[in-house]
Amino acid sequence: MAHLEITYCIGCNWLLRAGWYAQECLSTFGTAIRVTLVPDDSGGVFRIALEGERIWDRKDDGGFPEIRALKQRIRDRIDPDRGLGHLDRG
């Protein structure tokens, strides 16, 4: 089981956004991943790590990830042969 960690800024009120990403990833990957939400108060942080490796950082990557891109990055690391249905098309 892979571990996805979403660190979000509490001052920016990004809990709902972090929760939505967690929900989407759990819906797609089910028991293949475990998701942890990590509140942070250092200002403007929104970072996603998989197995301790950063796969998205709001500041470095220029905003928030599209859910399609995030799921593809996760899939490519934990189960490259897994299909993502309509997300793999177009």
C-alpha positions in Angstrom: 0.0 0.0 0.0 1.4 3.4 -1.0 1.3 6.4 1.3 0.0 9.7 -0.1 0.5 12.7 2.1 -1.2 16.0 1.4 0.2 19.0 3.3 -2.0 22.1 3.2 -2.0 25.6 4.7 -4.6 26.1 7.4 -4.4 29.9 7.2 -5.3 29.7 3.5 -8.3 27.5 4.3 -7.2 24.7 1.9 -8.6 21.9 4.0 -11.6 21.4 1.7 -9.3 21.3 -1.3 -6.9 18.8 0.3 -9.9 16.7 1.3 -11.3 16.7 -2.2 -7.9 15.5 -3.6 -7.8 12.8 -0.9 -11.4 11.7 -1.8 -10.7 11.6 -5.5 -7.5 9.6 -5.0 -9.1 7.1 -2.6 -12.1 6.7 -5.0 -9.7 5.9 -7.9 -7.0 3.8 -6.1 -9.0 2.3 -3.2 -6.9 0.1 -0.9 -3.8 0.6 -3.0 -3.1 3.9 -1.2 -3.4 5.4 2.2 -3.9 9.1 2.5 -2.8 11.4 5.3 -3.8 15.1 5.5 -1.2 17.3 7.2 -2.2 20.8 8.4 0.6 23.4 8.2 0.6 27.0 9.4 3.8 28.2 7.7 1.9 30.1 4.9 0.8 29.1 1.5 1.9 25.4 1.6 0.2 22.9 -0.6 2.4 19.9 -1.2 1.7 16.3 -2.2 4.1 13.5 -1.5 3.9 9.8 -2.5 6.1 7.5 -0.4 7.9 10.5 0.9 8.8 11.8 -2.6 7.3 15.1 -3.6 5.1 14.8 -6.6 3.5 18.3 -6.5 4.3 21.6 -4.8 2.0 24.6 -5.3 4.9 27.1 -5.2 7.3 25.1 -7.4 4.7 23.7 -9.9 2.7 26.9 -10.3 -0.6 26.3 -8.6 -2.7 23.3 -7.8 -2.6 20.1 -9.9 -5.4 19.1 -12.2 -6.9 15.9 -10.8 -6.1 14.1 -14.0 -2.4 15.0 -13.8 -2.2 14.0 -10.1 -3.9 10.7 -10.6 -1.6 9.9 -13.6 1.5 10.7 -11.5 0.3 8.5 -8.7 -0.6 5.7 -11.1 2.7 5.9 -12.9 4.5 5.3 -9.6 2.4 2.7 -7.9 0.8 0.7 -10.8 1.9 1.8 -14.3 -0.3 -0.8 -16.0 -3.5 0.4 -14.3 -6.0 2.1 -16.5 -7.7 5.3 -15.4 -10.7 5.0 -17.7 -11.7 8.3 -19.2 -8.8 10.1 -17.6 -6.4 8.3 -20.0 -8.3 9.5 -23.0 -8.1 12.9 -24.5 
